[in-house]
Amino acid sequence: MLTAAIDTEPRVTDTATGIRIEADLPDELTAIEHAAVLAALATADRFGHSLTRTTEFVWAEISSEVTMTTTESPDAAYRALLGHTTTCGACRAGAICDDATKLVRAWRDTRG
């Protein structure tokens, strides 16, 4: 999702607890790119933004442990839906998207 949002290949590192993803940010982001970056980050267990003298990047960590809160939470399901719809070309064009339909159903199921 980050690749689609900022057209840059992120760095992926395996850690003892899961994976860490880092992506350098371009100098300028459009409003759509900014929203897509936020949506992509929101799907992670932990995320942040780092600014140094030479670079600016975002990071996300995804735990390898599957828990009730990361897999069945209405918030997680909604973030997955939001992340998809902000980066999917079909969704952004207003076309019917099978993946979005599945994500909507999953979100509704988690809400009870």
C-alpha positions, 0 to 999 in steps of 0.5 A, spaced: 500 500 500 505 504 501 508 503 494 502 505 491 501 511 495 508 514 494 511 510 488 517 508 492 519 501 494 519 501 502 524 497 505 522 491 509 526 488 515 524 481 519 524 483 526 523 478 532 516 480 533 514 481 526 516 485 520 518 493 520 516 497 513 520 503 512 518 508 506 522 515 504 517 520 503 518 525 497 518 532 498 511 534 497 505 529 497 498 531 494 492 530 499 490 524 496 497 521 497 497 523 504 491 520 505 493 514 502 500 514 506 495 515 513 491 509 510 496 504 509 500 506 516 493 505 519 493 498 518 499 496 522 500 494 529 504 500 530 506 506 526 510 513 526 514 518 522 521 520 523 524 526 520 532 527 520 537 532 517 537 528 511 531 524 510 523 524 512 520 517 512 514 513 515 515 506 518 510 501 520 510 495 524 506 488 523 506 483 529 507 476 527 502 474 533 495 474 531 490 476 536 483 478 537 484 485 536 488 485 530 484 480 526 477 481 529 476 488 531 471 493 527 477 498 527 482 494 524 477 491 519 475 499 517 482 501 517 483 495 512 477 497 508 479 505 508 486 503 506 484 499 500 479 504 497 484 510 498 489 506 493 485 502 489 484 505 482 477 501 481 474 504 487 477 511 486 474 511 479 467 509 482 467 502 479 465 496 482 470 492 486 470 485 488 475 486 494 472 492 497 465 488 497 469 483 501 472 488 506 465 491 507 462 485 509 468 483 513 467 490 517 460 489 517 461 482 520 466 485 526 460 490 528 455 484 530 
